[in-house]
Amino acid sequence: MTDLLDLMREPPVTLPVFDALGVIQGEIDETLRLTHPRMAWDRARIELHRHTDGLWMWSVSFHADGRGSGYRVGPKWGHFAKSREDALHWAVDELLTRLESVEGKNADLIRAWARGLA
């Protein structure tokens, strides 16, 4: 979905997916979490990490109302942005897109949290 805020951001840099590049095994530069009050896992998580070439990578994960999706940040996925702010914008966009078909209280909480990050 394209909206006015998308026009203010650099488009994401899409590179081919290469399994050999893997995911980040060490410490992630920044992890944004919407924690669950009782469960061990987060309701939602966005990981942001600066790649060696200076581009920023992102990943998104969520658990809500019997549904879930997620992956760990890394060059393997080909998700890159020119700045941290752009990476966060595209991560929020991806998370909201993944939640489009999910209905329920937890999904609504995640949507509100994600929109507050942008």
C-alpha positions in Angstrom: 0.0 0.0 0.0 1.4 3.4 -1.0 0.5 6.5 1.0 1.8 10.0 1.3 4.4 9.0 4.0 5.9 6.4 1.6 6.6 9.3 -0.8 8.8 11.0 1.9 11.0 7.9 2.2 13.7 6.4 0.0 12.4 3.3 -1.6 13.7 0.0 -0.1 16.8 -1.4 -1.7 15.8 -4.9 -2.9 18.6 -7.4 -3.5 18.3 -11.0 -4.4 17.8 -13.6 -1.7 21.0 -15.6 -1.0 20.8 -18.4 1.5 24.6 -18.3 1.8 24.5 -14.8 3.3 22.5 -16.0 6.3 21.1 -14.1 9.2 22.9 -12.1 11.9 24.1 -14.6 14.5 25.5 -12.0 16.9 24.0 -9.0 18.6 21.4 -7.0 16.7 22.0 -3.2 16.6 18.4 -2.5 17.6 15.4 -4.5 18.6 12.0 -2.9 19.1 9.6 -5.1 21.1 5.9 -5.1 22.1 6.2 -7.6 24.9 3.5 -10.0 26.0 2.5 -9.5 29.7 2.4 -13.3 30.5 4.1 -15.2 27.6 7.8 -15.7 27.0 7.6 -14.4 23.5 6.9 -10.9 22.2 3.6 -9.9 20.7 5.7 -8.1 18.0 9.3 -7.4 17.2 11.2 -5.4 14.7 15.0 -5.9 14.3 17.1 -3.2 12.7 20.8 -3.8 11.9 23.4 -2.0 9.9 25.1 -4.1 7.2 28.8 -3.9 6.5 28.1 -1.9 3.3 26.3 0.8 5.3 22.8 -0.1 4.3 20.2 -1.0 7.0 18.4 -4.3 7.2 15.1 -5.1 9.0 13.0 -8.0 10.0 9.6 -8.3 11.6 7.9 -10.9 13.7 4.5 -11.2 15.4 2.3 -13.5 17.4 -1.4 -12.5 17.6 -4.7 -14.2 17.9 -3.6 -17.7 16.9 -1.5 -16.4 14.0 2.2 -15.6 13.7 5.0 -14.8 11.3 8.6 -13.9 11.6 12.2 -14.1 10.6 15.6 -13.0 11.9 17.3 -10.0 10.4 20.1 -10.6 7.9 21.3 -10.0 4.4 19.8 -13.4 3.3 16.4 -11.8 2.9 17.5 -8.9 0.7 15.6 -6.2 2.7 17.8 -3.1 2.8 17.3 0.7 3.2 19.6 3.6 3.0 18.9 4.9 6.5 17.8 3.6 9.9 14.6 5.7 9.6 13.8 4.3 6.2 14.4 0.8 7.4 12.0 1.3 10.3 9.4 2.8 8.0 9.5 -0.2 5.7 9.6 -2.7 8.6 6.4 -1.1 10.0 4.8 -1.2 6.5 5.7 -4.9 6.2 4.3 -5.7 9.7 1.1 -3.9 9.0 0.8 -5.7 5.6 1.3 -9.1 7.3 -1.4 -8.2 9.9 -4.0 -7.3 7.2 -5.8 -10.7 7.5 -5.5 -11.0 11.2 -8.5 -10.0 13.4 -8.5 -9.6 17.1 -7.4 -7.7 20.2 -3.7 -8.6 20.0 -3.5 -7.7 16.3 -5.1 -4.3 17.1 -2.6 -3.7 19.8 0.3 -4.6 17.4 -1.1 -2.3 14.7 -1.4 0.6 17.2 2.2 0.0 18.5 3.6 -0.2 15.0 1.9 3.0 13.8 3.3 4.8 16.8 6.8 3.8 15.7 6.5 5.4 12.3 
